Amino acid sequence: MSTTKPANGTANGTANGSASGTIPFADYMIARFKQAGVKQIFGVPGDYQLEMLDYFERDPDVQWVGNANELGAAYAADGYARVRGGLAVCVTTFGVGELSALGGIGGALAERLPVVHLVGSPRSPLQHTNALVHHTVNEPGQYQKFTKMSEPISAATCVLINVKEDSDLSLGDAFDAAITTCIEEGKPVYIDVPLDYNHKQVSKAALDKPLPKFGAPKKGIRRNLTDPPLGQVMDEVVESILDKFTAAKNPVVLADLYAERYGMRSVVRELVEKTGMRAFCSPTSKTLLDEQASSYAGSYGGTTSLAPVSKEFEAADFVLYIGAMKSDTNTGRFTTKVHGAVEMYIDRCVIGTAEYRDIDMRELVPRLLPFIAEAAKSKGLKVKQESVEDKVKAGTVLAYKTGVEGDVISQEWFWPRMAAWFQDTDVLLGEMGTAAFGMLPLALPTNAQYHSQCMWGAIGWSVGAALGAALAAREIDPAKRTLLFVGDGSLQLTAQEIGTMVRRGLCPHIFVINNDGYEIERLIHGPDAKYNDIANWDYTMLLPLFAGRTGMKHETHSVKTQAELQKLLEDKEFAKPDRIRVIEVFIPKGDAPHVLAQILQKKM
């Protein structure tokens, strides 16, 4: 391997690691990923990043997961980032590989997930001479085209071949800048690493500089010289919020998706507890709040809400709207009614007609908490003592079901029956469709995590995401269960990742809702159209196919009646996460959760 001229003595050097205080760039990347808590690397091998993968494989602290395809790898990184609350990495090869992942990377942007898309590209001499190699498109500017495709869905793009040897910016600096953006903004970033750059020597001194902590406010915000100091603005915002809160007769909290995404679960729960305010989640932020607590008032999303929930929320005259995400699916197709809102984001706070730029809710909420707690005490605001049974009577949540009520498994019976079976630390994933909406009116366990993809809404997302989620859950606690609820149509898009689950020894419960096609599409349009039909798979054959030759324990069930499912849920052995399971659940075609049918009545 040739020796290249060092850039300021740090970026480039010999490839054999002989330079003092330096390490190969691939090792530098791995060290940074480990500092960010990453233990799993998702992706598909390709010839332009195989030498990069050698470094991953040699490191004892990270595991190359190895996905069935790049889209599944991106979805798995999405699920991993959600459950562990931090960085995830998806590795693809130049051109054909990276483009296959873009549907999942777009979802990571829409859903605000810190996913690093690491792309291995051809060696730098080939790129410098514009050589016509495989995976290019045989067009002028072919080495820049794929980067330009990723730019609109990436918070940062880092193309390392553009780091000049005579620049003050080292490869490590460029890489760190992209990773910092990924963590601080909670959005995907794109990093292009030419094959030969994996071996370039970089200074390891920069590794002593810590990366930002996930959930911490962004540092180093640049403001105009004419802008008042940010601390002064923050004090003004806090004072304004307190004034409105003190004057309010019926203050509430609406904790939305982005509060969850930016690591604010603990501080939001603390604020609710210490102020005594009634607290609502949105359809996309289920389990952000403690749904067993007295303060929990239900899921509010306009027409997706139960009537008593809407009545209480829409009577509020002050709404602390934390992490607002106002999409059609999150607002009942824009039917929410929010009065007296204080909207908090990571880059601004909106109070009435006033917008305060550069105010980060990750800093604002902790700053506000002691003052608003004291103000709540002065107002005499106390938590309304209310059990889940009381909430059921009031109609703000639905009752669990514990017994058989008929023969056919209906949506109305299935979700409350499943909720009664959930455990406190379960990780739950609901595919976009009937599965994403079935659990909205139910009070889920205190420490459970519920994830759906109602913003991006890509069918097939949940299977790959469940792989990443299960790996993250196992890192946290091997006893955690991962429960996937996916429709038959969605499963057929990404079923291959069940094979990856088997390969990595994961033991999720996979509930396949067999309603003979794309039910959510039928609800939207074409209830009898053939384009909403799918192939009639035998789902009981999935695990024999994927696990039959591995020796891994697996179990398959097909349930067509309430009594059959009831028997299964009453089996204590079935509840244990000791093997991978597929449970095919037959639900009639044309049946849907009430909240989903209600939202789709409003045409767009």
CORHU-V892017 format. One record per residue. N is the residue number from 0. RES is the residue in three letters. SS is DSSP state (H for helix, E for strand, L for the rest). PSI is psi in whole degrees, 0 to 359 (none if undefined). OMEGA is omega in radians with two decimals (none if undefined). Layout:
# CORHU-V892017
n = [N:N]
res = [RES:RES]
ss = [SS:SS]
psi = [PSI:PSI]
omega = [OMEGA:OMEGA]
This chain:
# CORHU-V892017
n = [0:1:2:3:4:5:6:7:8:9:10:11:12:13:14:15:16:17:18:19:20:21:22:23:24:25:26:27:28:29:30:31:32:33:34:35:36:37:38:39:40:41:42:43:44:45:46:47:48:49:50:51:52:53:54:55:56:57:58:59:60:61:62:63:64:65:66:67:68:69:70:71:72:73:74:75:76:77:78:79:80:81:82:83:84:85:86:87:88:89:90:91:92:93:94:95:96:97:98:99:100:101:102:103:104:105:106:107:108:109:110:111:112:113:114:115:116:117:118:119:120:121:122:123:124:125:126:127:128:129:130:131:132:133:134:135:136:137:138:139:140:141:142:143:144:145:146:147:148:149:150:151:152:153:154:155:156:157:158:159:160:161:162:163:164:165:166:167:168:169:170:171:172:173:174:175:176:177:178:179:180:181:182:183:184:185:186:187:188:189:190:191:192:193:194:195:196:197:198:199:200:201:202:203:204:205:206:207:208:209:210:211:212:213:214:215:216:217:218:219:220:221:222:223:224:225:226:227:228:229:230:231:232:233:234:235:236:237:238:239:240:241:242:243:244:245:246:247:248:249:250:251:252:253:254:255:256:257:258:259:260:261:262:263:264:265:266:267:268:269:270:271:272:273:274:275:276:277:278:279:280:281:282:283:284:285:286:287:288:289:290:291:292:293:294:295:296:297:298:299:300:301:302:303:304:305:306:307:308:309:310:311:312:313:314:315:316:317:318:319:320:321:322:323:324:325:326:327:328:329:330:331:332:333:334:335:336:337:338:339:340:341:342:343:344:345:346:347:348:349:350:351:352:353:354:355:356:357:358:359:360:361:362:363:364:365:366:367:368:369:370:371:372:373:374:375:376:377:378:379:380:381:382:383:384:385:386:387:388:389:390:391:392:393:394:395:396:397:398:399:400:401:402:403:404:405:406:407:408:409:410:411:412:413:414:415:416:417:418:419:420:421:422:423:424:425:426:427:428:429:430:431:432:433:434:435:436:437:438:439:440:441:442:443:444:445:446:447:448:449:450:451:452:453:454:455:456:457:458:459:460:461:462:463:464:465:466:467:468:469:470:471:472:473:474:475:476:477:478:479:480:481:482:483:484:485:486:487:488:489:490:491:492:493:494:495:496:497:498:499:500:501:502:503:504:505:506:507:508:509:510:511:512:513:514:515:516:517:518:519:520:521:522:523:524:525:526:527:528:529:530:531:532:533:534:535:536:537:538:539:540:541:542:543:544:545:546:547:548:549:550:551:552:553:554:555:556:557:558:559:560:561:562:563:564:565:566:567:568:569:570:571:572:573:574:575:576:577:578:579:580:581:582:583:584:585:586:587:588:589:590:591:592:593:594:595:596:597:598:599:600:601:602:603]
res = [MET:SER:THR:THR:LYS:PRO:ALA:ASN:GLY:THR:ALA:ASN:GLY:THR:ALA:ASN:GLY:SER:ALA:SER:GLY:THR:ILE:PRO:PHE:ALA:ASP:TYR:MET:ILE:ALA:ARG:PHE:LYS:GLN:ALA:GLY:VAL:LYS:GLN:ILE:PHE:GLY:VAL:PRO:GLY:ASP:TYR:GLN:LEU:GLU:MET:LEU:ASP:TYR:PHE:GLU:ARG:ASP:PRO:ASP:VAL:GLN:TRP:VAL:GLY:ASN:ALA:ASN:GLU:LEU:GLY:ALA:ALA:TYR:ALA:ALA:ASP:GLY:TYR:ALA:ARG:VAL:ARG:GLY:GLY:LEU:ALA:VAL:CYS:VAL:THR:THR:PHE:GLY:VAL:GLY:GLU:LEU:SER:ALA:LEU:GLY:GLY:ILE:GLY:GLY:ALA:LEU:ALA:GLU:ARG:LEU:PRO:VAL:VAL:HIS:LEU:VAL:GLY:SER:PRO:ARG:SER:PRO:LEU:GLN:HIS:THR:ASN:ALA:LEU:VAL:HIS:HIS:THR:VAL:ASN:GLU:PRO:GLY:GLN:TYR:GLN:LYS:PHE:THR:LYS:MET:SER:GLU:PRO:ILE:SER:ALA:ALA:THR:CYS:VAL:LEU:ILE:ASN:VAL:LYS:GLU:ASP:SER:ASP:LEU:SER:LEU:GLY:ASP:ALA:PHE:ASP:ALA:ALA:ILE:THR:THR:CYS:ILE:GLU:GLU:GLY:LYS:PRO:VAL:TYR:ILE:ASP:VAL:PRO:LEU:ASP:TYR:ASN:HIS:LYS:GLN:VAL:SER:LYS:ALA:ALA:LEU:ASP:LYS:PRO:LEU:PRO:LYS:PHE:GLY:ALA:PRO:LYS:LYS:GLY:ILE:ARG:ARG:ASN:LEU:THR:ASP:PRO:PRO:LEU:GLY:GLN:VAL:MET:ASP:GLU:VAL:VAL:GLU:SER:ILE:LEU:ASP:LYS:PHE:THR:ALA:ALA:LYS:ASN:PRO:VAL:VAL:LEU:ALA:ASP:LEU:TYR:ALA:GLU:ARG:TYR:GLY:MET:ARG:SER:VAL:VAL:ARG:GLU:LEU:VAL:GLU:LYS:THR:GLY:MET:ARG:ALA:PHE:CYS:SER:PRO:THR:SER:LYS:THR:LEU:LEU:ASP:GLU:GLN:ALA:SER:SER:TYR:ALA:GLY:SER:TYR:GLY:GLY:THR:THR:SER:LEU:ALA:PRO:VAL:SER:LYS:GLU:PHE:GLU:ALA:ALA:ASP:PHE:VAL:LEU:TYR:ILE:GLY:ALA:MET:LYS:SER:ASP:THR:ASN:THR:GLY:ARG:PHE:THR:THR:LYS:VAL:HIS:GLY:ALA:VAL:GLU:MET:TYR:ILE:ASP:ARG:CYS:VAL:ILE:GLY:THR:ALA:GLU:TYR:ARG:ASP:ILE:ASP:MET:ARG:GLU:LEU:VAL:PRO:ARG:LEU:LEU:PRO:PHE:ILE:ALA:GLU:ALA:ALA:LYS:SER:LYS:GLY:LEU:LYS:VAL:LYS:GLN:GLU:SER:VAL:GLU:ASP:LYS:VAL:LYS:ALA:GLY:THR:VAL:LEU:ALA:TYR:LYS:THR:GLY:VAL:GLU:GLY:ASP:VAL:ILE:SER:GLN:GLU:TRP:PHE:TRP:PRO:ARG:MET:ALA:ALA:TRP:PHE:GLN:ASP:THR:ASP:VAL:LEU:LEU:GLY:GLU:MET:GLY:THR:ALA:ALA:PHE:GLY:MET:LEU:PRO:LEU:ALA:LEU:PRO:THR:ASN:ALA:GLN:TYR:HIS:SER:GLN:CYS:MET:TRP:GLY:ALA:ILE:GLY:TRP:SER:VAL:GLY:ALA:ALA:LEU:GLY:ALA:ALA:LEU:ALA:ALA:ARG:GLU:ILE:ASP:PRO:ALA:LYS:ARG:THR:LEU:LEU:PHE:VAL:GLY:ASP:GLY:SER:LEU:GLN:LEU:THR:ALA:GLN:GLU:ILE:GLY:THR:MET:VAL:ARG:ARG:GLY:LEU:CYS:PRO:HIS:ILE:PHE:VAL:ILE:ASN:ASN:ASP:GLY:TYR:GLU:ILE:GLU:ARG:LEU:ILE:HIS:GLY:PRO:ASP:ALA:LYS:TYR:ASN:ASP:ILE:ALA:ASN:TRP:ASP:TYR:THR:MET:LEU:LEU:PRO:LEU:PHE:ALA:GLY:ARG:THR:GLY:MET:LYS:HIS:GLU:THR:HIS:SER:VAL:LYS:THR:GLN:ALA:GLU:LEU:GLN:LYS:LEU:LEU:GLU:ASP:LYS:GLU:PHE:ALA:LYS:PRO:ASP:ARG:ILE:ARG:VAL:ILE:GLU:VAL:PHE:ILE:PRO:LYS:GLY:ASP:ALA:PRO:HIS:VAL:LEU:ALA:GLN:ILE:LEU:GLN:LYS:LYS:MET]
ss = [L:L:L:L:L:L:L:L:L:L:L:L:L:L:L:L:L:L:L:L:L:E:E:E:H:H:H:H:H:H:H:H:H:H:H:L:L:L:L:E:E:E:E:L:L:L:L:L:L:H:H:H:H:H:H:H:H:H:L:L:L:L:E:E:L:L:L:L:L:H:H:H:H:H:H:H:H:H:H:H:H:H:H:H:L:L:L:E:E:E:E:E:E:L:L:H:H:H:H:H:H:H:H:H:H:H:H:H:H:H:L:L:L:L:E:E:E:E:E:E:E:L:L:H:H:H:H:H:L:L:L:L:L:L:L:L:L:L:L:L:L:H:H:H:H:H:H:H:H:H:H:L:L:L:L:E:E:E:E:H:H:H:L:L:L:L:L:L:L:L:H:H:H:H:H:H:H:H:H:H:H:H:H:H:H:L:L:L:E:E:E:E:E:E:H:H:H:H:H:L:E:E:E:L:H:H:H:H:L:L:L:L:L:L:L:L:L:L:L:L:L:L:L:L:L:L:L:L:L:H:H:H:H:H:H:H:H:H:H:H:H:H:H:H:H:H:H:L:L:L:E:E:E:E:E:L:H:H:H:H:H:L:L:L:H:H:H:H:H:H:H:H:H:H:H:L:L:E:E:E:E:L:L:L:L:L:L:L:L:L:L:L:L:L:L:E:E:E:E:L:L:H:H:H:L:L:H:H:H:H:H:H:H:H:L:L:L:E:E:E:E:E:L:L:L:L:L:L:L:L:L:L:L:L:L:L:L:L:L:L:E:E:E:E:L:L:L:E:E:E:E:L:L:E:E:E:E:L:L:L:H:H:H:H:H:H:H:H:H:H:H:H:H:H:H:H:H:H:H:L:L:L:L:L:L:L:L:H:H:H:H:H:H:H:L:L:L:L:L:L:L:L:L:L:L:L:L:E:L:L:H:H:H:H:H:H:H:H:H:H:H:L:L:L:L:L:E:E:E:E:L:L:L:H:H:H:H:H:L:L:L:L:L:L:L:L:L:L:E:E:E:L:L:L:L:L:L:L:L:L:H:H:H:H:H:H:H:H:H:H:H:H:H:H:H:H:L:L:L:L:L:E:E:E:E:E:E:H:H:H:H:H:H:H:L:H:H:H:H:H:H:H:H:L:L:L:L:L:E:E:E:E:E:E:L:L:L:L:H:H:H:H:H:H:L:L:L:L:L:H:H:H:L:L:L:L:L:L:H:H:H:H:H:H:H:H:H:L:L:L:L:L:L:E:E:E:E:E:E:L:E:H:H:H:H:H:H:H:H:L:L:L:L:L:L:L:L:L:L:E:E:E:E:E:E:E:L:L:L:L:L:L:L:H:H:H:H:H:H:H:L:L:L:L]
psi = [141:161:135:159:128:145:107:26:9:315:316:156:205:150:350:5:17:341:137:135:19:161:160:145:323:320:326:314:314:318:317:317:319:323:330:4:8:130:348:136:120:152:184:133:144:154:338:357:13:321:331:317:334:320:316:317:328:339:126:347:352:149:128:115:312:98:167:329:169:327:316:324:318:319:320:320:320:308:323:316:320:308:321:346:60:196:147:157:132:123:127:169:161:137:261:322:312:324:328:334:347:330:321:325:321:321:322:325:310:323:359:71:134:83:127:118:104:116:126:124:169:158:149:321:324:319:320:330:5:41:142:95:166:154:357:171:6:50:157:143:28:334:351:345:316:324:317:330:326:336:314:341:22:138:336:146:128:104:103:336:342:353:110:145:333:14:155:347:122:169:319:320:314:317:314:323:318:316:320:315:317:314:313:321:350:39:158:152:157:127:119:121:107:148:316:342:341:330:353:142:132:155:134:0:325:341:343:343:117:148:158:151:135:132:351:149:154:140:161:36:128:129:157:152:332:351:144:158:144:324:322:318:318:317:320:319:314:315:318:318:316:320:314:322:316:324:344:146:335:74:144:169:135:105:114:182:314:341:321:314:327:27:34:14:311:314:327:317:322:318:316:316:318:340:337:8:146:141:135:143:175:172:330:356:27:139:1:319:163:105:356:351:156:326:342:125:359:180:121:126:51:235:353:355:154:147:314:329:313:318:315:314:316:352:353:145:5:123:114:98:93:118:43:137:99:50:168:315:338:348:19:44:51:42:7:151:103:118:135:42:142:104:128:134:183:352:2:164:132:121:105:237:358:131:125:107:151:14:118:123:336:337:324:314:312:324:320:329:306:328:318:332:319:321:322:322:318:327:347:22:127:151:129:113:118:119:170:323:321:321:322:316:324:347:16:342:161:152:144:158:135:354:175:135:3:196:306:139:106:161:322:327:323:309:315:329:319:320:326:339:345:151:165:328:18:146:117:134:128:119:148:122:213:326:327:336:346:331:358:317:6:145:111:163:153:313:13:159:131:130:135:179:57:346:302:315:42:118:139:346:317:333:310:319:324:326:308:320:318:323:318:318:321:325:320:312:114:342:351:141:143:122:120:130:112:140:157:322:316:319:325:342:326:26:335:332:348:324:323:323:316:314:324:12:29:151:55:159:119:107:113:114:105:97:26:46:193:88:321:325:322:324:326:313:141:56:333:9:141:337:347:7:160:172:145:84:154:98:344:349:357:310:322:325:309:330:353:327:4:339:0:139:134:161:136:138:150:115:131:350:160:321:322:318:321:315:320:314:337:351:114:328:325:329:345:138:59:2:161:138:141:126:108:120:117:120:136:141:135:351:143:154:145:319:326:315:324:316:326:352:333:107:151:none]
omega = [-3.04:3.08:3.12:-3.11:3.14:3.05:-3.10:3.10:-3.07:-2.96:-3.03:3.11:-3.14:-3.09:-3.06:3.04:-3.08:-3.12:-3.09:3.07:3.14:3.07:3.05:-3.08:3.12:3.09:3.08:3.12:-3.12:3.12:3.11:3.12:3.14:3.07:3.12:3.07:-3.10:3.09:-3.12:3.10:-3.10:3.10:3.11:-3.13:3.08:-2.93:-3.13:3.05:3.14:3.14:3.00:-3.10:3.05:3.14:3.11:-3.07:-3.14:-3.08:-3.07:-3.02:3.10:3.13:2.97:-3.05:3.13:-3.07:3.14:3.05:-3.02:3.10:3.09:3.11:3.12:3.09:3.13:3.08:3.07:-3.12:3.12:3.13:-3.13:-2.97:-3.13:3.14:-3.12:-2.99:2.98:-3.04:3.07:-3.07:3.10:3.08:-3.08:3.00:-3.02:-3.12:-3.07:3.13:3.10:-3.09:-2.91:3.08:3.10:3.11:3.05:3.08:3.10:3.08:-3.11:-3.08:3.11:3.13:-3.07:-3.13:3.05:3.05:-3.04:-3.02:3.04:-3.08:-3.13:-3.13:-3.05:3.11:3.09:-3.14:-3.12:-3.14:3.14:-3.10:3.13:-3.12:-3.14:-3.07:3.00:-3.08:3.10:3.13:3.06:3.14:-3.01:-3.12:3.11:-2.99:-3.06:3.06:-3.14:3.08:-3.12:-3.06:-3.08:-3.12:3.12:3.09:3.08:3.01:-3.09:3.13:-2.92:3.12:3.11:3.08:-3.03:-3.11:-3.13:-3.13:3.04:-3.13:3.11:3.07:3.12:3.11:-3.12:3.12:-3.12:3.13:3.14:-3.13:3.11:3.09:-3.14:-3.10:-3.06:-3.08:3.12:-3.11:3.13:3.02:-3.07:3.13:-3.13:-3.11:3.04:-3.01:-3.10:-3.11:3.10:-3.06:3.13:-3.13:3.08:3.12:3.10:-3.12:-3.10:3.14:3.10:3.10:-3.04:2.99:3.07:3.11:3.12:-3.12:3.11:3.12:-3.14:-3.14:3.03:3.12:3.13:3.13:3.11:-3.13:-3.12:3.13:3.06:3.12:-3.05:3.10:3.11:3.12:3.12:3.11:3.13:3.13:3.13:-3.14:3.13:3.11:-3.12:3.10:-3.12:3.12:-3.12:-3.12:-3.04:3.07:-3.07:-3.11:3.09:3.05:2.94:-3.10:-2.97:-2.97:-3.00:2.99:3.07:-3.06:-3.07:2.95:-3.02:-3.09:-3.07:-3.07:3.09:3.11:3.12:3.13:3.14:-3.11:-3.03:3.13:-3.08:3.12:2.98:-3.02:-3.13:2.94:3.03:3.08:-3.11:-3.08:3.07:-3.13:2.97:3.07:2.99:-3.02:3.04:-3.06:3.11:-3.06:-3.05:-3.04:3.08:3.13:-3.12:3.08:-3.13:-3.07:3.05:-3.02:2.93:-3.03:3.12:3.09:3.12:-3.10:-3.12:-3.09:-3.05:3.04:-3.12:3.09:3.07:-3.14:3.01:-2.95:-2.98:3.09:-3.04:3.06:-2.91:3.12:3.12:-3.09:-3.11:-3.07:-3.12:-3.05:3.01:3.12:3.13:3.10:-3.05:-3.09:3.08:-3.02:2.87:-3.05:-3.11:3.11:3.11:-3.11:-3.14:3.00:-3.11:3.12:-3.06:3.13:-3.11:3.08:-3.11:-3.11:3.02:3.06:-3.04:-3.10:3.11:3.03:-3.06:-3.06:3.06:3.12:-3.09:-2.91:-3.09:-3.12:-3.12:3.05:3.12:3.12:3.11:3.11:3.12:3.12:-3.07:-3.13:-3.13:3.10:3.06:-3.10:-3.02:3.09:3.07:3.10:3.08:3.13:3.11:3.13:3.14:3.11:-3.13:2.97:3.09:3.12:2.98:3.03:-3.08:-3.09:3.13:-3.13:-3.13:-3.11:-3.06:3.05:3.13:3.04:-3.11:-3.14:-2.97:-3.02:3.06:3.10:3.12:-3.13:3.11:-3.10:-3.09:3.08:-2.95:-3.06:-3.12:2.95:-3.02:3.08:3.12:3.12:3.06:-3.05:-3.11:-3.11:-3.09:-3.05:-3.06:-3.06:-3.05:-3.06:-3.07:3.07:-3.08:-3.09:-3.03:-3.03:3.09:2.97:3.07:-3.11:2.98:-3.12:-3.01:3.08:-3.13:3.00:3.13:3.10:-3.05:-3.12:-2.90:-3.10:3.06:3.14:3.13:3.06:3.13:3.14:-3.12:3.08:3.10:3.14:3.13:3.07:-3.10:-3.10:-3.13:-3.14:3.12:3.05:2.99:-3.08:-3.13:3.06:-3.02:3.08:-3.11:3.13:3.14:-3.12:-3.06:3.10:-2.95:-3.07:-3.09:-3.08:2.97:3.06:3.10:3.06:3.11:-3.12:-3.10:3.01:-3.12:-3.02:3.10:2.89:-3.12:3.13:-3.13:-3.14:-3.10:3.04:2.94:3.02:-3.11:-3.02:-3.13:3.10:3.10:3.12:-3.14:-3.08:3.05:-3.11:-3.14:-3.09:-3.11:-3.14:3.07:3.06:3.13:3.07:-3.09:-3.13:2.94:-3.02:3.09:3.14:-3.09:-3.08:2.99:3.11:-3.02:-3.03:-3.00:-3.10:-3.04:-3.04:3.13:3.10:3.10:-3.02:-3.13:3.11:3.02:-3.07:-3.09:-3.13:3.07:-3.12:3.13:3.11:3.11:-3.14:-3.13:-3.09:3.11:3.14:-3.09:3.13:3.14:-3.08:-3.07:3.10:-3.05:3.10:3.08:-3.08:2.95:3.14:3.11:-3.08:-3.13:3.10:-3.02:3.00:-3.13:3.12:-3.13:3.04:-3.07:-3.08:3.12:3.11:-3.11:-3.11:-3.08:3.04:3.12:-3.10:3.12:none]
